[in-house]
């Protein structure tokens, strides 16, 4: 069973990668590169050894992403994070405050 927190983080990942792909790659659907990154990130999220009480990945004591994927997800988050508040304010607030 997947915890609510893990599912919420997966939703946040899908949203952020969607924002990034739509604006950077000019795609209405996720391009192959972004779909691959999302699949990798969701897989890592489901395998997190700290679930269901995991910290934000940037604050984690271990890093389970491969270096290239870690840099890609950072780039996505740096771009999409500030834009999320405009398009998905409630999701952004829940993510930042870590509430269900």
Legacy VTK file of the C-alpha trace (Angstrom):
# vtk DataFile Version 3.0
C-alpha trace
ASCII
DATASET POLYDATA
POINTS 100 float
0.000 0.000 0.000
1.299 3.450 -0.938
1.054 6.086 1.783
-0.819 9.334 1.235
2.455 11.244 1.503
4.115 9.174 -1.221
1.077 9.543 -3.476
1.037 13.309 -2.866
4.736 13.511 -3.735
4.099 11.490 -6.896
1.315 13.930 -7.826
3.693 16.840 -7.244
6.333 15.189 -9.441
3.812 14.608 -12.242
2.656 18.217 -12.017
6.155 19.706 -12.011
7.386 17.570 -14.893
4.183 18.422 -16.795
4.762 22.167 -16.331
8.396 21.813 -17.383
7.674 19.753 -20.490
4.772 21.916 -21.632
6.797 25.123 -21.417
10.289 23.894 -22.315
9.503 21.231 -24.897
6.256 22.777 -26.160
4.382 19.491 -25.739
0.768 19.068 -24.678
1.623 15.524 -23.522
4.900 14.513 -21.895
7.691 13.980 -24.392
9.699 10.744 -24.254
12.493 12.345 -22.216
10.125 13.744 -19.587
8.046 10.551 -19.495
11.238 8.591 -18.842
12.300 10.982 -16.066
8.868 10.736 -14.462
8.905 6.933 -14.571
12.372 6.894 -12.994
11.404 9.407 -10.287
8.175 7.560 -9.424
10.064 4.268 -9.219
12.655 5.792 -6.864
9.872 7.349 -4.786
8.153 3.996 -4.357
11.461 2.396 -3.319
12.343 5.100 -0.766
13.713 3.433 2.382
12.326 6.272 4.539
8.722 5.976 3.333
6.144 6.847 4.509
7.904 9.597 6.529
10.479 10.520 3.914
12.108 13.942 3.882
12.393 16.059 0.749
15.009 14.397 -1.433
17.328 17.417 -1.257
17.396 17.021 2.558
17.918 13.265 2.504
20.975 11.583 4.000
21.169 9.155 1.076
20.696 9.948 -2.584
19.044 7.188 -4.544
18.905 9.004 -7.896
21.663 8.426 -10.422
23.715 11.648 -10.803
22.335 12.499 -14.255
18.717 11.928 -13.209
19.314 13.913 -10.031
20.533 16.881 -12.063
17.596 16.573 -14.472
15.042 16.540 -11.649
16.750 19.537 -10.034
16.499 21.430 -13.313
12.788 20.551 -13.570
12.103 21.596 -9.978
14.002 24.867 -10.275
11.964 25.740 -13.345
8.541 24.397 -12.337
8.593 25.186 -8.616
8.019 28.930 -8.914
5.401 28.383 -11.625
3.430 25.859 -9.571
2.130 28.527 -7.214
0.406 30.236 -10.165
-1.181 27.138 -11.669
-1.556 24.794 -8.674
-1.578 26.955 -5.521
-3.197 24.387 -3.198
-0.858 21.588 -4.286
2.100 23.921 -3.785
0.980 24.925 -0.292
0.407 21.286 0.700
3.832 20.344 -0.650
5.695 23.126 1.133
3.871 22.629 4.429
3.899 18.821 4.068
0.199 18.487 4.833
-2.218 15.868 3.530
LINES 1 101
100 0 1 2 3 4 5 6 7 8 9 10 11 12 13 14 15 16 17 18 19 20 21 22 23 24 25 26 27 28 29 30 31 32 33 34 35 36 37 38 39 40 41 42 43 44 45 46 47 48 49 50 51 52 53 54 55 56 57 58 59 60 61 62 63 64 65 66 67 68 69 70 71 72 73 74 75 76 77 78 79 80 81 82 83 84 85 86 87 88 89 90 91 92 93 94 95 96 97 98 99
